[in-house]
Amino acid sequence: MVRKGVCALLADADGIEVAGEAGDGEQAFAEARRLRPRVILMDLRLPGLDGVAATRAILAEQPATAIVALTGTDVEDEVLAAVEAGALGYLAKTSPREDFLEAIRQVAQGDAWLPPRLTRRLLTRLKTPVPAPEPLTGRERQVLALLARGWSNRRISQELAISEVTVRTHVSHILSKLGVSNRVEAALHALRLAPET
């Protein structure tokens, strides 16, 4: 029912085409291999091969594919596992249509999608100390702060008056220095270290 609902939600969206759907993780992997979609909305609670394992398997073969984890309630541990597996964002299944469309468009460009409400809940569950990362340059700290707001490379480049290529280079250096694998993990790292306001 959720799958059919999401398909209906996206049916008449401009610039978005539903290429396929799957009822379990193994089928998702097979369909991703067959269809090579640009974006996948991945339910984390799939029968058989779960959504996290399917995400990891798909990205091992198709690292350029953008995956958004679809969550129910009280699944923060699963979301963190999906992010660690390479998901670029996450959405509650009850999110409004506008959030689905914006998330798809944003991750299709390689950017993260971090809904503030769920991000705050995730941060409260991260209780382990953060290891001291390699120091970031001043510009890298600026880029990371904007990345933590969920900004796209284009928006960051406009804000800082630098090229998108330069932003991508900074993001690559940030990921390496922080020891994380994607923008979502970097943004969560930045939010954990942010001073209380």
C-alpha positions in Angstrom: 0.0 0.0 0.0 2.8 2.4 0.8 4.6 1.6 -2.4 1.4 2.2 -4.5 0.8 5.4 -2.5 4.3 6.7 -3.3 3.9 5.9 -7.0 0.6 7.7 -7.1 2.2 10.7 -5.3 4.8 11.0 -8.0 2.7 10.0 -11.0 2.2 13.6 -12.4 5.3 15.3 -10.9 7.2 17.4 -13.5 10.6 16.0 -14.4 10.1 12.8 -12.4 9.3 9.4 -13.8 8.7 6.3 -11.8 10.9 3.7 -13.6 9.9 0.7 -11.4 9.1 -0.7 -8.0 9.9 -3.6 -5.9 8.3 -5.5 -3.0 11.5 -6.7 -1.2 15.2 -6.0 -1.0 16.3 -8.7 -3.4 13.8 -7.5 -6.0 14.9 -3.9 -5.4 18.5 -4.9 -6.1 17.5 -6.7 -9.3 15.4 -3.9 -10.5 18.1 -1.3 -9.7 20.5 -3.4 -11.7 18.1 -3.7 -14.6 16.7 -0.1 -14.7 19.7 1.9 -13.4 17.6 4.7 -11.8 19.0 8.0 -10.9 17.2 8.0 -7.5 15.7 5.2 -5.4 13.3 5.6 -2.5 14.2 2.7 -0.3 11.9 1.5 2.4 14.1 0.4 5.3 11.7 -2.4 6.4 11.6 -4.8 3.5 11.1 -8.5 3.8 14.1 -10.7 3.1 17.0 -8.4 2.3 16.2 -5.3 4.3 16.5 -1.8 3.0 19.9 -1.1 4.6 21.4 -4.2 3.1 19.8 -3.5 -0.3 21.2 0.1 -0.2 24.7 -1.2 0.5 24.4 -3.8 -2.3 23.1 -1.4 -4.9 25.6 1.3 -4.1 28.5 -1.2 -4.3 27.5 -1.7 -8.0 26.1 1.7 -8.8 27.8 4.3 -6.6 26.3 7.2 -8.5 22.7 6.2 -7.6 21.1 8.5 -5.1 19.1 6.6 -2.4 16.6 8.2 0.0 15.6 6.0 3.0 11.9 5.9 3.7 11.2 5.6 7.4 8.3 4.8 9.7 8.3 5.9 13.3 11.0 5.2 15.9 13.5 3.9 13.4 16.4 6.2 14.1 18.9 3.3 14.4 17.8 2.1 10.9 18.2 5.6 9.5 21.7 5.9 10.9 22.5 2.5 9.4 21.1 3.6 6.0 23.2 6.8 6.1 26.3 4.7 6.9 25.4 2.5 4.0 25.4 5.5 1.7 21.9 6.9 1.6 21.9 10.6 0.8 18.8 11.4 2.8 15.7 10.1 4.6 12.0 10.9 4.6 9.2 9.8 6.8 6.6 7.9 4.8 4.0 10.4 6.1 6.0 13.4 4.7 4.0 15.8 2.5 4.2 15.5 -1.3 6.4 18.6 -1.5 9.1 17.0 0.7 9.1 13.9 -1.5 9.6 16.0 -4.7 12.2 18.3 -3.2 14.1 15.3 -1.7 14.2 13.5 -5.0 15.3 16.6 -6.9 18.0 17.5 -4.4 19.6 14.0 -4.1 19.5 13.6 -7.9 22.0 16.5 -7.9 24.2 14.7 -5.4 23.1 16.8 -2.4 21.8 15.6 0.9 18.2 15.7 2.2 18.0 16.2 6.0 14.5 16.8 7.4 15.1 19.0 10.5 12.7 17.2 12.7 14.1 13.7 12.1 17.7 15.1 12.2 17.1 16.5 15.7 15.8 13.1 16.8 18.8 11.3 15.3 21.2 13.7 17.1 19.7 12.9 20.5 20.5 9.2 19.9 24.2 9.9 19.0 25.7 9.5 22.5 29.2 8.3 21.6 32.0 10.8 21.7 33.1 12.3 18.4 36.7 11.6 17.6 38.8 14.7 16.9 38.9 15.1 13.1 41.8 16.4 11.1 41.5 20.2 11.3 39.4 21.9 8.6 40.5 25.1 6.9 38.4 28.2 7.4 36.7 27.7 4.0 36.0 24.1 4.7 34.3 25.0 7.9 32.1 27.5 6.0 31.2 24.9 3.4 30.5 22.3 6.2 28.2 24.7 8.0 26.2 25.3 4.9 26.2 21.6 4.0 24.7 21.0 7.5 21.8 23.2 6.5 21.1 20.8 3.6 22.3 23.4 1.0 23.1 22.2 -2.5 26.5 22.7 -4.1 25.0 25.4 -6.3 23.6 27.3 -3.4 26.8 27.0 -1.4 28.8 28.3 -4.5 26.5 31.3 -4.8 26.7 32.1 -1.1 30.5 31.9 -1.0 31.1 33.3 -4.5 33.1 30.3 -5.6 32.6 27.7 -8.4 30.6 24.5 -7.9 33.8 22.6 -8.8 35.5 24.3 -5.9 32.6 23.4 -3.6 32.9 19.8 -4.7 36.6 19.8 -4.0 36.0 21.2 -0.5 33.3 18.6 0.2 35.6 15.8 -0.8 38.3 17.2 1.5 35.8 17.5 4.3 34.6 13.9 4.0 38.2 12.7 4.0 39.2 14.7 7.0 36.1 13.8 9.0 36.4 10.1 8.1 32.8 9.9 6.8 31.6 8.5 3.5 28.9 11.0 2.4 27.3 14.5 2.9 24.7 13.3 5.3 27.2 11.8 7.7 29.3 15.0 7.4 26.2 17.2 8.1 25.3 15.1 11.1 28.9 15.3 12.4 28.7 19.1 12.0 25.4 19.3 13.9 26.7 17.2 16.7 29.7 19.5 17.1 27.7 22.7 16.8 27.5 24.7 20.1 24.2 24.8 21.9 22.2 27.8 21.1 
